[in-house]
């Protein structure tokens, strides 16, 4: 990681650390909500049986809380999720974040050897010609991420990652601080997005 890239990540991260601190919650209190609301799409253990829905197991509690709060406040748009969290309290959001963060992630596997090679190149070194930074600079070399702003990517469903990068690129998703992901995704081609999504699905 270069000093410039590290500094850029920290500049985006620091305000969020001040604003949110660490998300805290009681996983046991989340169980009824998980059973009734979350499990059908994300699995009881946070490993989603549907590729279009994200795996939540092992995701940072602080990041999960921020996303849930953004859905509730309308800062992140999704008709299903906006409705799901509408009646949940702030304590519910903290509890859910703590619950899924405590679940064990499941390792995935990449599918396309050619795409994986390009995805690895982008993830580790970026694309200097297009001004795309290395994903590893903020999401860590093994995809573990950094709490709050930089989520765990390791083992995430390829379909979900592709959809999110496309949403950042076209501006449909706009809850990234300072437009950081929107700027990066706007410089990526469809092939680069597909390659990164495939590589990330097998990253651990």
Contact map, one row per residue, 1 for C-alpha under 8 A:
111011000000000000000000000000000000000000000000000000000000000000000000000000000000000000000000000000000000000000000000000000000000000110000000000000000000000000000000000000000000000000000000000000000000
111111000000000000000000000000000000000000000000000000000000000000000000000000000000000000000000000000000000000000000000000000000000000010000000000000000000000000000000000000000000000000000000000000000000
111111100000000000000000000000000000000000000000000000000000000000000000000000000000000000000000000000000000000000000000000000000000000000000000000000000000000000000000000000000000000000000000000000000000
011111110000000000000000000000000000000000000000000000000000000000000000000000000000000000000000000000000000000000000000000000000000000000000000000000000000000000000000000000000000000000000000000000000000
111111111000000000000000000000000000000000000000000000000000000000000000000000000000000000000000000000000000000000000000000000000000100010000000000000000000000000000000000000000000000000000000000000000000
111111111100000000000000000000000000000000000000000000000000000000000000000000000000000000000000000000000000000000000000000000000000000011000000000000000000000000000000000000000000000000000000000000000000
001111111110000000000000000000000000000000000000000000000000000000000000000000000000000000000000000000000000000000000000000000000000000000000000000000000000000000000000000000000000000000000000000000000000
000111111111000000000000000000000000000000000000000000000000000000000000000000000000000000000000000000000000000000000000000000000000000000000000000000000000000000000000000000000000000000000000000000000000
000011111111100000000000000000000000000000000000000000000000000000000000000000000000000000000000000000000000000000000000000000000000000011000000000000000000000000000000000000000000000000000000000000000000
000001111111110000000000000000000000000000000000000000000000000000000000000000000000000000000000000000000000000000000000000000000000000000000000000000000000000000000000000000000000000000000000000000000000
000000111111111000000000000000000000000000000000000000000000000000000000000000000000000000000000000000000000000000000000000000000000000000000000000000000000000000000000000000000000000000000000000000000000
000000011111111100000000000000000000000000000000000000000000000000000000000000000000000000000000000000000000000000000000000000000000000000000000000010000000000000000000000000001100000000000000000000000000
000000001111111110000000000000000000000000000000000000000000000000000000000000000000000000000000000000000000000000000000000000000000000000000000000110000000000000000000000000000000000000000000000000000000
000000000111111111000000000000000000000000000000000000000000000000000000000000000000000000000000000000000000000000000000000000000000000000000000000000000000000000000000000000000000000000000000000000000000
000000000011111111100000000000000000000000000000000000000000000000000000000000000000000000000000000000000000000000000000000000000000000000000000000000000000000000000000000000000000000000000000000000000000
000000000001111111111000000000000000000000000000000000000000000000000000000000000000000000000000000000000000000000000000000000000000000000000000000110000000000000000000000000000000000000000000000000000000
000000000000111111111100000000000000000000000000000000000000000000000000000000000000000000000000000000000000000000000000000000000000000000000000000100000000000000000000000000000000000000000000000000000000
000000000000011111111000000000000000000000000000000000000000000000000000000000000000000000000000000000000000000000000000000000000000000000000000000000000000000000000000000000000000000000000000000000000000
000000000000001111111000000000000000000000000000000000000000000000000000000000000000000000000000000000000000000000000000000000000000000000000000000000000000000000000000000000000000000000000000000000000000
000000000000000111111110000000000000000000000000000000000000010000000000000000000000000000000000000000000000000000000000000000000000000000000000000000000000000000000000000000000000000000000000000000000000
000000000000000111111110000000000000000000000000000000000000010000000000000000000000000000000000000000000000000000000000000000000000000000000000000000000000000000000000000000000000000000000000000000000000
000000000000000010011111000000000000000000000000000000000000110000000000000000000000000000000000000000000000000000000000000000000000000000000000000000000000000000000000000000000000000000000000000000000000
000000000000000000011111100000000000000000000000000000000000110010000000000000000000000000000100110000000000000000000000000000000000000000000000000000000000000000000000000000000000000000000000000000000000
000000000000000000000111110000000000000000000000000000000000110000000000000000000000000000000110110000000000000000000000000000000000000000000000000000000000000000000000000000000000000000000000000000000000
000000000000000000000011111000000000000000000000000000000000000000000000000000000000000000100111111000000000000000000000000000000000000000000000000000000000000000000000000000000000000000000000000000000000
000000000000000000000001111111000000000000000000000000000000000000000000000000000000000000000111011000000000000000000000000000000000000000000000000000000000000000000000000000000000000000000000000000000000
000000000000000000000000111111100000000000000000000000000000000000000000000000000000000000000011111101000000000000000000000000000000000000000000000000000000000000000000000000000000000000000000000000000000
000000000000000000000000011111100000000000000000000000000000000000000000000000000000000000000010001000000000000000000000000000000000000000000000000000000000000000000000000000000000000000000000000000000000
000000000000000000000000011111110000000000000000000000000000000000000000000000000000000000010010000000000000000000000000000000000000000000000000000000000000000000000000000000000000000000000000000000000000
000000000000000000000000011111111100000000000000000000000000000000000000000000000000000000010011001000000000000000000000000000000000000000000000000000000000000000000000000000000000000000000000000000000000
000000000000000000000000001111111110000000000000000000000000000000000000000000000000000000000000001000000000000000000000000000000000000000000000000000000000000000000000000000000000000000000000000000000000
000000000000000000000000000011111111000000000000000000000000000000000000000000000000000000000000000000000000000000000000000000000000000000000000000000000000000000000000000000000000000000000000000000000000
000000000000000000000000000001111111110000000000000000000000000000000000000000000000000000000001000000000000000000000000000000000000000000000000000000000000000000000000000000000000000000000000000000000000
000000000000000000000000000001111111111000010000000000000000000000000000000000000000000000000001000000000000000000000000000000000000000000000000000000000000000000000000000000000000000000000000000000000000
000000000000000000000000000000111111111000010000000000000000000000000000000000000000000000000000000000000000000000000000000000000000000000000000000000000000000000000000000000000000000000000000000000000000
000000000000000000000000000000011111111000000000000000000000000000000000000000000000000000000000000000000000000000000000000000000000000000000000000000000000000000000000000000000000000000000000000000000000
000000000000000000000000000000001111111100000000000000000000000000000000000000000001000000000000000000000000000000000000000000000000000000000000000000000000000000000000000000000000000000000000000000000000
000000000000000000000000000000001111111111110000000000000000000000000000000000000000000000000000000000000000000000000000000000000000000000000000000000000000000000000000000000000000000000000000000000000000
000000000000000000000000000000000111111111111100000000000000000000000000000000000000000000000000000000000000000000000000000000000000000000000000000000000000000000000000000000000000000000000000000000000000
000000000000000000000000000000000000111111110000000000000000000000000000000000000000000000000000000000000000000000000000000000000000000000000000000000000000000000000000000000000000000000000000000000000000
000000000000000000000000000000000000011111100001110010000000000000000000000000000000000000000000000000000000000000000000000000000000000000000000000000000000000000000000000000000000000000000000000000000000
000000000000000000000000000000000000011111111111110011110000000000000000000000000000000000000000000000000000000000000000000000000000000000000000000000000000000000000000000000000000000000000000000000000000
000000000000000000000000000000000000011111111111100000000000000000000000000000000000000000000000000000000000000000000000000000000000000000000000000000000000000000000000000000000000000000000000000000000000
000000000000000000000000000000000110011101111110000000000000000000000000000000000000000000000000000000000000000000000000000000000000000000000000000000000000000000000000000000000000000000000000000000000000
000000000000000000000000000000000000001001111110000000001000000000000000000000000000000000000000000100110000000000000000000000000000000000000000000000000000000000000000000000000000000000000000000000000000
000000000000000000000000000000000000001001111111000000111000000000000000000000000000000000000000000100101000000000000000000000000000000000000000000000000000000000000000000000000000000000000000000000000000
000000000000000000000000000000000000000001111111100001111000000000000000000000000000000000000000000000001100000000000000000000000000000000000000000000000000000000000000000000000000000000000000000000000000
000000000000000000000000000000000000000011100111111011110000000000000000000000000000000000000000000000000000000000000000000000000000000000000000000000000000000000000000000000000000000000000000000000000000
000000000000000000000000000000000000000011100011111010000000000000000000000000000000000000000000000000000000000000000000000000000000000000000000000000000000000000000000000000000000000000000000000000000000
000000000000000000000000000000000000000011000001111110000000000000000000000000000000000000000000000000000000000000000000000000000000000000000000000000000000000000000000000000000000000000000000000000000000
000000000000000000000000000000000000000000000001111111000000000000000000000000000000000000000000000000000000000000000000000000000000000000000000000000000000111100000000000000000000000000000000000000000000
000000000000000000000000000000000000000000000000011111000000000000000000000000000000000000000000000000000000000000000000000000000000000000000000000000000000101100100000000000000000000000000000000000000000
000000000000000000000000000000000000000011000001111111100000000000000000000000000000000000000000000000000000000000000000000000000000000000000000000000000000100100000000000000000000000000000000000000000000
000000000000000000000000000000000000000001000011001111110000000000000000000000000000000000000000000000000000000000000000000000000000000000000000000000000001100100000000000000000000000000000000000000000000
000000000000000000000000000000000000000001000111000011111000000000000000000000000000000000000000000000001000000000000000000000000000000000000000000000000001100000000000000000000000000000000000000000000000
000000000000000000000000000000000000000001000111000001111110000000000000000000000000000000000000000110001000000000000000000000000000000000000000000000000000000000000000000000000000000000000000000000000000
000000000000000000000000000000000000000000001110000000111110000000000000000000000000000000000000000111111100000000000000000000000000000000000000000000000000000000000000000000000000000000000000000000000000
000000000000000000000000000000000000000000000000000000011111000000000000000000000000000000000000000111111000000000000000000000000000000000000000000000010000000000000000000000000000000000000000000000000000
000000000000000000000000000000000000000000000000000000011111101100000000000000000000000000000000000110000000000000000000000000000000000000000000000000110000000000000000000000000000000000000000000000000000
000000000000000000000000000000000000000000000000000000000111111100000000000000000000000000000000100010000000000000000000000000000000000000000000011100110000000000000000000000000000000000000000000000000000
000000000000000000000111000000000000000000000000000000000011111110000000000000000000000000000100110110000000000000000000000000000000000000000000001100000000000000000000000000000000000000000000000000000000
000000000000000000011111000000000000000000000000000000000001111111000000000000000000000000000000100000000000000000000000000000000000000000000000001100000000000000000000000000000000000000000000000000000000
000000000000000000000000000000000000000000000000000000000011111111100000000000000000000000000000000000000000000000000000000000000000000000000000001111100000000000000000000000000000000000000000000000000000
000000000000000000000000000000000000000000000000000000000011111111110000000000000000000000000000100010000000000000000000000000000000000000000000000100000000000000000000000000000000000000000000000000000000
000000000000000000000010000000000000000000000000000000000000111111111000000000000000000000001101100000000000000000000000000000000000000000000000000000000000000000000000000000000000000000000000000000000000
000000000000000000000000000000000000000000000000000000000000011111111100000000000000000000000000000000000000000000000000000000000000000000000000000100000000000000000000000000000000000000000000000000000000
000000000000000000000000000000000000000000000000000000000000001111111110000100000000000000000000000000000000000000000000000000000000000000000000000000000000000000000000000000000000000000000000000000000000
000000000000000000000000000000000000000000000000000000000000000111111111000000000000100000001000000000000000000000000000000000000000000000000000000000000000000000000000000000000000000000000000000000000000
000000000000000000000000000000000000000000000000000000000000000011111111100000000000000001001000000000000000000000000000000000000000000000000000000000000000000000000000000000000000000000000000000000000000
000000000000000000000000000000000000000000000000000000000000000001111111111100000000000000000000000000000000000000000000000000000000000000000000000000000000000000000000000000100000000000000000000000000000
000000000000000000000000000000000000000000000000000000000000000000111111111111001100100000000000000000000000000000000000000000000000000000000000000000000000000000000000000000000000000000000000000000000000
000000000000000000000000000000000000000000000000000000000000000000011111111000000100110000000000000000000000000000000000000000000000000000000000000000000000000000000000000000000000000000000000000000000000
000000000000000000000000000000000000000000000000000000000000000000001111111100000000000000000000000000000000000000000000000000000000000000000000000000000000000000000000000000000000000000000000000000000000
000000000000000000000000000000000000000000000000000000000000000000000111111110000100000000000000000000000000000000000000000000000000000000000000000000000000000000000000000000000000000000000000000000000000
000000000000000000000000000000000000000000000000000000000000000000000111111110000000000000000000000000000000000000000000000000000000000000000000000000000000000000000000000001100000000000000000000000000000
000000000000000000000000000000000000000000000000000000000000000000100110111111000000000000000000000000000000000000000000000000000000000000000000000000000000000000000000000011100000000000000000000000000000
000000000000000000000000000000000000000000000000000000000000000000000010011111101100000000000000000000000000000000000000000000000000000000000000000000000000000000000000000110000000000000000000000000000000
000000000000000000000000000000000000000000000000000000000000000000000010000111111100000000000000000000000000000000000000000000000000000000000000000000000000000000000000000000000000000000000000000000000000
000000000000000000000000000000000000000000000000000000000000000000000000000011111110000000000000000000000000000000000000000000000000000000000000000000000000000000000000000000000000000000000000000000000000
000000000000000000000000000000000000000000000000000000000000000000000000000001111111000000000000000000000000000000000000000000000000000000000000000000000000000000000000000000000000000000000000000000000000
000000000000000000000000000000000000000000000000000000000000000000000010000011111111100000000000000000000000000000000000000000000000000000000000000000000000000000000000000000000000000000000000000000000000
000000000000000000000000000000000000000000000000000000000000000000000011010011111111110000000000000000000000000000000000000000000000000000000000000000000000000000000000000000000000000000000000000000000000
000000000000000000000000000000000000000000000000000000000000000000000000000000111111111000000000000000000000000000000000000000000000000000000000000000000000000000000000000000000000000000000000000000000000
000000000000000000000000000000000000100000000000000000000000000000000000000000011111111100000000000000000000000000000000000000000000000000000000000000000000000000000000000000000000000000000000000000000000
000000000000000000000000000000000000000000000000000000000000000000010011000000001111111100000000000000000000000000000000000000000000000000000000000000000000000000000000000000000000000000000000000000000000
000000000000000000000000000000000000000000000000000000000000000000000001000000000111111100000000000000000000000000000000000000000000000000000000000000000000000000000000000000000000000000000000000000000000
000000000000000000000000000000000000000000000000000000000000000000000000000000000011111110000000000000000000000000000000000000000000000000000000000000000000000000000000000000000000000000000000000000000000
000000000000000000000000000000000000000000000000000000000000000000000000000000000001111111011000000000000000000000000000000000000000000000000000000000000000000000000000000000000000000000000000000000000000
000000000000000000000000000000000000000000000000000000000000000000000000000000000000001111111000000000000000000000000000000000000000000000000000000000000000000000000000000000000000000000000000000000000000
000000000000000000000000000000000000000000000000000000000000000000001000000000000000000111111100000000000000000000000000000000000000000000000000000000000000000000000000000000000000000000000000000000000000
000000000000000000000000100000000000000000000000000000000000000000000000000000000000000011111110000000000000000000000000000000000000000000000000000000000000000000000000000000000000000000000000000000000000
000000000000000000000000000011000000000000000000000000000000000000000000000000000000000111111111000000000000000000000000000000000000000000000000000000000000000000000000000000000000000000000000000000000000
000000000000000000000000000000000000000000000000000000000000000010011000000000000000000111111111100000000000000000000000000000000000000000000000000000000000000000000000000000000000000000000000000000000000
000000000000000000000011110000000000000000000000000000000000100010000000000000000000000001111111110000000000000000000000000000000000000000000000000000000000000000000000000000000000000000000000000000000000
000000000000000000000001111111000000000000000000000000000000000000000000000000000000000000111111111000000000000000000000000000000000000000000000000000000000000000000000000000000000000000000000000000000000
000000000000000000000000111001001100000000000000000000000000000010000000000000000000000000011111111100000000000000000000000000000000000000000000000000000000000000000000000000000000000000000000000000000000
000000000000000000000011101000000000000000000000000000000001110110000000000000000000000000001111111110000000000000000000000000000000000000000000000000000000000000000000000000000000000000000000000000000000
000000000000000000000011111000000000000000000000000000000000100000000000000000000000000000000111111111000000000000000000000000000000000000000000000000000000000000000000000000000000000000000000000000000000
000000000000000000000000111101100000000000000000000000000000000000000000000000000000000000000011111111100000000000000000000000000000000000000000000000000000000000000000000000000000000000000000000000000000
000000000000000000000000001000000000000000001100000000011110100000000000000000000000000000000001111111100000000000000000000000000000000000000000000000000000000000000000000000000000000000000000000000000000
000000000000000000000000000000000000000000000000000000011111100100000000000000000000000000000000111111100000000000000000000000000000000000000000000000000000000000000000000000000000000000000000000000000000
000000000000000000000000001000000000000000000000000000001100000000000000000000000000000000000000011111110000000000000000000000000000000000000000000000000000000000000000000000000000000000000000000000000000
000000000000000000000000000000000000000000001100000000001100000000000000000000000000000000000000001111111000000000000000000000000000000000000000000000000000000000000000000000000000000000000000000000000000
000000000000000000000000000000000000000000001000000000001100000000000000000000000000000000000000000001111100000000000000000000000000000000000000000000000000000000000000000000000000000000000000000000000000
000000000000000000000000000000000000000000000110000000111100000000000000000000000000000000000000000000111110000000000000000000000000000000000000000000000010000000000000000000000000000000000000000000000000
000000000000000000000000000000000000000000000010000000001000000000000000000000000000000000000000000000011111000000000000000000000000000000000000000000000010000000000000000000000000000000000000000000000000
000000000000000000000000000000000000000000000000000000000000000000000000000000000000000000000000000000001111100000000000000000000000000000000000000000000110000000000000000000000000000000000000000000000111
000000000000000000000000000000000000000000000000000000000000000000000000000000000000000000000000000000000111110000000000000000000000000000000000000000000011100000000000000000000000000000000000000000001110
000000000000000000000000000000000000000000000000000000000000000000000000000000000000000000000000000000000011111000000000000000000000000000000000000000000010000000000000000000000000000000000000000000001110
000000000000000000000000000000000000000000000000000000000000000000000000000000000000000000000000000000000001111110010000000000000000000000000000000000000000000000000000000000000000000000000000000001111110
000000000000000000000000000000000000000000000000000000000000000000000000000000000000000000000000000000000000111110010000000000000000000000000000000000000000000000000000000000000000000000000000000001000000
000000000000000000000000000000000000000000000000000000000000000000000000000000000000000000000000000000000000011111110000000000000000000000000000000000000000000000000000000000000000000000000000000001000000
000000000000000000000000000000000000000000000000000000000000000000000000000000000000000000000000000000000000011111111000000000000000000000000000000000000000000000000000000000000000000000000000000000000000
000000000000000000000000000000000000000000000000000000000000000000000000000000000000000000000000000000000000000111111100000000000000000000000000000000000000000000000000000000000000000000000000000000000000
000000000000000000000000000000000000000000000000000000000000000000000000000000000000000000000000000000000000000111111110000000000000000000000000000000000000000000000000000000000000000000000000011101100000
000000000000000000000000000000000000000000000000000000000000000000000000000000000000000000000000000000000000011111111111000000000000000000000000000000000000000000000000000000000000000000000000001101100000
000000000000000000000000000000000000000000000000000000000000000000000000000000000000000000000000000000000000000011111111100000000000000000000000000000000000000000000000000000000000000000000000001000100000
000000000000000000000000000000000000000000000000000000000000000000000000000000000000000000000000000000000000000001111111110000000000000000000000000000000000000000000000000000000000000000000001001100000000
000000000000000000000000000000000000000000000000000000000000000000000000000000000000000000000000000000000000000000111111111000000000000000000000000000000000000000000000000000000000000000000001011111110000
000000000000000000000000000000000000000000000000000000000000000000000000000000000000000000000000000000000000000000011111111100000000000000000000000000000000000000000000000000000000000000000000000100100000
000000000000000000000000000000000000000000000000000000000000000000000000000000000000000000000000000000000000000000001111111111000000000000000000000000000000000000000000000000000000000000000000000000000000
000000000000000000000000000000000000000000000000000000000000000000000000000000000000000000000000000000000000000000000111111111100000111000000000000000000000000000000000000000000000000000000001000100000000
000000000000000000000000000000000000000000000000000000000000000000000000000000000000000000000000000000000000000000000011111111000000011100000000000000000000000000000000000000000000000000000000000100000000
000000000000000000000000000000000000000000000000000000000000000000000000000000000000000000000000000000000000000000000001111111000000011110001000000000000000000000000000000000000000000000000000000000000000
000000000000000000000000000000000000000000000000000000000000000000000000000000000000000000000000000000000000000000000000111111100000111100000000000000000000000000000000000000000000000000000000000000000000
000000000000000000000000000000000000000000000000000000000000000000000000000000000000000000000000000000000000000000000000111111110011111000000000000000000000000000000000000000000000000000000000000000000000
000000000000000000000000000000000000000000000000000000000000000000000000000000000000000000000000000000000000000000000000010011111111110000000000000000000000000000000000000000000000000000000000000000000000
000000000000000000000000000000000000000000000000000000000000000000000000000000000000000000000000000000000000000000000000000001111111100000000000000000000000000000000000000000000000000000000000000000000000
000000000000000000000000000000000000000000000000000000000000000000000000000000000000000000000000000000000000000000000000000000111111000000000000000000000000000000000000000000000000000000000000000000000000
000000000000000000000000000000000000000000000000000000000000000000000000000000000000000000000000000000000000000000000000000000111111000000000000000000000000000000000000000000000000000000110000000000000000
000000000000000000000000000000000000000000000000000000000000000000000000000000000000000000000000000000000000000000000000000001111111100000000000000000000000000000000000000000000000000100100000000000000000
000000000000000000000000000000000000000000000000000000000000000000000000000000000000000000000000000000000000000000000000000001111111110000000000000000000000000000000000000000000000000100110000000000000000
000010000000000000000000000000000000000000000000000000000000000000000000000000000000000000000000000000000000000000000000010011110011111010000000000000000000000000000000000000000000000100000000000000000000
000000000000000000000000000000000000000000000000000000000000000000000000000000000000000000000000000000000000000000000000011111100001111110000000000000000000000000000000000000000000000000000000000000000000
000000000000000000000000000000000000000000000000000000000000000000000000000000000000000000000000000000000000000000000000011111000000111111110000000000000000000000000000000000000000000000000000000000000000
100000000000000000000000000000000000000000000000000000000000000000000000000000000000000000000000000000000000000000000000001110000000011111111110000000000000000000000000000000000000000000000000000000000000
110011001000000000000000000000000000000000000000000000000000000000000000000000000000000000000000000000000000000000000000000100000000111111111000000000000000000000000000000000000000000000000000000000000000
000001001000000000000000000000000000000000000000000000000000000000000000000000000000000000000000000000000000000000000000000000000000001111110000110001000000000000000000000000000000000000000000000000000000
000000000000000000000000000000000000000000000000000000000000000000000000000000000000000000000000000000000000000000000000000000000000001111111111110001111000000000000000000000000000000000000000000000000000
000000000000000000000000000000000000000000000000000000000000000000000000000000000000000000000000000000000000000000000000000000000000001111111111110000000000000000000000000000000000000000000000000000000000
000000000000000000000000000000000000000000000000000000000000000000000000000000000000000000000000000000000000000000000000000100000000000110111111000000000000000000000000000000000000000000000000000000000000
000000000000000000000000000000000000000000000000000000000000000000000000000000000000000000000000000000000000000000000000000000000000000100111111000000000100000000000000000000000000000000000000000000000011
000000000000000000000000000000000000000000000000000000000000000000000000000000000000000000000000000000000000000000000000000000000000000100111111100000011100000000000000000000000000000000000000000000010011
000000000000000000000000000000000000000000000000000000000000000000000000000000000000000000000000000000000000000000000000000000000000000000111111110000111100000000000000000000000000000000000000000000000001
000000000000000000000000000000000000000000000000000000000000000000000000000000000000000000000000000000000000000000000000000000000000000001110011111001111000000000000000000000000000000000000000000000000000
000000000000000000000000000000000000000000000000000000000001000000000000000000000000000000000000000000000000000000000000000000000000000001110001111111110000000000000000000000000000000000000000000000000000
000000000000000000000000000000000000000000000000000000000001111000000000000000000000000000000000000000000000000000000000000000000000000000000000111111100000000000000000000000000000000000000000000000000000
000000000000100110000000000000000000000000000000000000000001111101000000000000000000000000000000000000000000000000000000000000000000000000000000011111100000000000000000000000000000000000000000000000000000
000000000001100100000000000000000000000000000000000000000000001000000000000000000000000000000000000000000000000000000000000000000000000000000000011111100000000000000000000000011000000000000000000000000000
000000000000000000000000000000000000000000000000000000000000001000000000000000000000000000000000000000000000000000000000000000000000000001100000111111110000000000000000000000000000000000000000000000000000
000000000000000000000000000000000000000000000000000000000011001000000000000000000000000000000000000000000000000000000000000000000000000000100001111111111000000000000000000000000000000000000000000000000000
000000000000000000000000000000000000000000000000000000000111000000000000000000000000000000000000000000000000000000000000000000000000000000100011110001111100000000000000000000000000000000000000000000000000
000000000000000000000000000000000000000000000000000000000000000000000000000000000000000000000000000000000000000000000000000000000000000000100011100000111111000000000000000000000000000000000000000000011010
000000000000000000000000000000000000000000000000000000000000000000000000000000000000000000000000000000000010000000000000000000000000000000000111000000011111000000000000000000000000000000000000000000011111
000000000000000000000000000000000000000000000000000000000000000000000000000000000000000000000000000000001111100000000000000000000000000000000000000000001111100000000000000000000000000000000000000000011111
000000000000000000000000000000000000000000000000000001100000000000000000000000000000000000000000000000000001000000000000000000000000000000000000000000001111110110000000000000000000000000000000000000011000
000000000000000000000000000000000000000000000000001111100000000000000000000000000000000000000000000000000001000000000000000000000000000000000000000000000011111110000000000000000000000000000000000010001000
000000000000000000000000000000000000000000000000001000000000000000000000000000000000000000000000000000000000000000000000000000000000000000000000000000000001111111000000000000000000000000000000010011011000
000000000000000000000000000000000000000000000000001100000000000000000000000000000000000000000000000000000000000000000000000000000000000000000000000000000000111111100000000000000000000000000000000010000000
000000000000000000000000000000000000000000000000001111000000000000000000000000000000000000000000000000000000000000000000000000000000000000000000000000000001111111110000000000000000000000000000000000000000
000000000000000000000000000000000000000000000000000000000000000000000000000000000000000000000000000000000000000000000000000000000000000000000000000000000001111111111000000000000000000000000000000010000000
000000000000000000000000000000000000000000000000000000000000000000000000000000000000000000000000000000000000000000000000000000000000000000000000000000000000011111111100000000000000000000000000110010000000
000000000000000000000000000000000000000000000000000100000000000000000000000000000000000000000000000000000000000000000000000000000000000000000000000000000000001111111110000000000000000000000000000000000000
000000000000000000000000000000000000000000000000000000000000000000000000000000000000000000000000000000000000000000000000000000000000000000000000000000000000000111111111000010000000000000000000000000000000
000000000000000000000000000000000000000000000000000000000000000000000000000000000000000000000000000000000000000000000000000000000000000000000000000000000000000011111111100000000000100010000000100000000000
000000000000000000000000000000000000000000000000000000000000000000000000000000000000000000000000000000000000000000000000000000000000000000000000000000000000000001111111110000000000000010000000100000000000
000000000000000000000000000000000000000000000000000000000000000000000000000000000000000000000000000000000000000000000000000000000000000000000000000000000000000000111111111110000000000000000000000000000000
000000000000000000000000000000000000000000000000000000000000000000000000000000000000000000000000000000000000000000000000000000000000000000000000000000000000000000011111111111000000110011000000000000000000
000000000000000000000000000000000000000000000000000000000000000000000000000000000000000000000000000000000000000000000000000000000000000000000000000000000000000000001111111100000000111111100000000000000000
000000000000000000000000000000000000000000000000000000000000000000000000000000000000000000000000000000000000000000000000000000000000000000000000000000000000000000000111111110000000010001000000000000000000
000000000000000000000000000000000000000000000000000000000000000000000000000000000000000000000000000000000000000000000000000000000000000000000000000000000000000000000011111111000000010000000000000000000000
000000000000000000000000000000000000000000000000000000000000000000000000000010000000000000000000000000000000000000000000000000000000000000000000000000000000000000000011111111000000000000000000000000000000
000000000000000000000000000000000000000000000000000000000000000000000000000110000000000000000000000000000000000000000000000000000000000000000000000000000000000000010011011111110000000000000000000000000000
000000000000000000000000000000000000000000000000000000000000000000000000001100000000000000000000000000000000000000000000000000000000000000000000000000000000000000000001001111110010010000000000000000000000
000000000000000000000000000000000000000000000000000000000000000000000100001100000000000000000000000000000000000000000000000000000000000000000000000000000000000000000000000011111010000000000000000000000000
000000000000000000000000000000000000000000000000000000000000000000000000000000000000000000000000000000000000000000000000000000000000000000000000000010000000000000000000000011111111110000000000000000000000
000000000001000000000000000000000000000000000000000000000000000000000000000000000000000000000000000000000000000000000000000000000000000000000000000010000000000000000000000000111111000000000000000000000000
000000000001000000000000000000000000000000000000000000000000000000000000000000000000000000000000000000000000000000000000000000000000000000000000000000000000000000000000000000011111000000000000000000000000
000000000000000000000000000000000000000000000000000000000000000000000000000000000000000000000000000000000000000000000000000000000000000000000000000000000000000000000000000001111111111000000000000000000000
000000000000000000000000000000000000000000000000000000000000000000000000000000000000000000000000000000000000000000000000000000000000000000000000000000000000000000000000000000011111111100000000000000000000
000000000000000000000000000000000000000000000000000000000000000000000000000000000000000000000000000000000000000000000000000000000000000000000000000000000000000000001001100000010011111110000000000000000000
000000000000000000000000000000000000000000000000000000000000000000000000000000000000000000000000000000000000000000000000000000000000000000000000000000000000000000000001111001010011111111000000000000000000
000000000000000000000000000000000000000000000000000000000000000000000000000000000000000000000000000000000000000000000000000000000000000000000000000000000000000000000000100000000011111111100000000000000000
000000000000000000000000000000000000000000000000000000000000000000000000000000000000000000000000000000000000000000000000000000000011100000000000000000000000000000000000100000000001111111110000000000000000
000000000000000000000000000000000000000000000000000000000000000000000000000000000000000000000000000000000000000000000000000000000000000000000000000000000000000000001101100000000000111111110000000000000000
000000000000000000000000000000000000000000000000000000000000000000000000000000000000000000000000000000000000000000000000000000000000000000000000000000000000000000000001110000000000011111110000000000000000
000000000000000000000000000000000000000000000000000000000000000000000000000000000000000000000000000000000000000000000000000000000111000000000000000000000000000000000000100000000000001111111000000000000000
000000000000000000000000000000000000000000000000000000000000000000000000000000000000000000000000000000000000000000000000000000000101000000000000000000000000000000000000000000000000000111111101100000000000
000000000000000000000000000000000000000000000000000000000000000000000000000000000000000000000000000000000000000000000000000000000000000000000000000000000000000000000000000000000000000000111111100000000000
000000000000000000000000000000000000000000000000000000000000000000000000000000000000000000000000000000000000000000000000000000000000000000000000000000000000000000000000000000000000000000011111110000000000
000000000000000000000000000000000000000000000000000000000000000000000000000000000000000000000000000000000000000000000000000000000000000000000000000000000000000000000000000000000000000000001111111000000000
000000000000000000000000000000000000000000000000000000000000000000000000000000000000000000000000000000000000000000000110010000000000000000000000000000000000000000000000000000000000000000011111111100000000
000000000000000000000000000000000000000000000000000000000000000000000000000000000000000000000000000000000000000000000000000000000000000000000000000000000000000001001100000000000000000000011111111110000000
000000000000000000000000000000000000000000000000000000000000000000000000000000000000000000000000000000000000000000100010000000000000000000000000000000000000010001000000000000000000000000000111111111000000
000000000000000000000000000000000000000000000000000000000000000000000000000000000000000000000000000000000000000000111110000000000000000000000000000000000000000000000000000000000000000000000011111111100000
000000000000000000000000000000000000000000000000000000000000000000000000000000000000000000000000000000000000000000110111011000000000000000000000000000000000000000000000000000000000000000000001111111110000
000000000000000000000000000000000000000000000000000000000000000000000000000000000000000000000000000000000000000000000010000000000000000000000000000000000000111011000000000000000000000000000000111111111000
000000000000000000000000000000000000000000000000000000000000000000000000000000000000000000000000000000000000011100110010000000000000000000000000000000000000010000000000000000000000000000000000011111111100
000000000000000000000000000000000000000000000000000000000000000000000000000000000000000000000000000000000000010000111011000000000000000000000000000000000000000000000000000000000000000000000000001111111110
000000000000000000000000000000000000000000000000000000000000000000000000000000000000000000000000000000000000010000000010000000000000000000000010000000001111010000000000000000000000000000000000000111111110
000000000000000000000000000000000000000000000000000000000000000000000000000000000000000000000000000000000001110000000000000000000000000000000000000000001111110000000000000000000000000000000000000011111110
000000000000000000000000000000000000000000000000000000000000000000000000000000000000000000000000000000000011110000000000000000000000000000000000000000000110000000000000000000000000000000000000000001111111
000000000000000000000000000000000000000000000000000000000000000000000000000000000000000000000000000000000011110000000000000000000000000000000110000000001110000000000000000000000000000000000000000000111111
000000000000000000000000000000000000000000000000000000000000000000000000000000000000000000000000000000000010000000000000000000000000000000000111000000000110000000000000000000000000000000000000000000000111
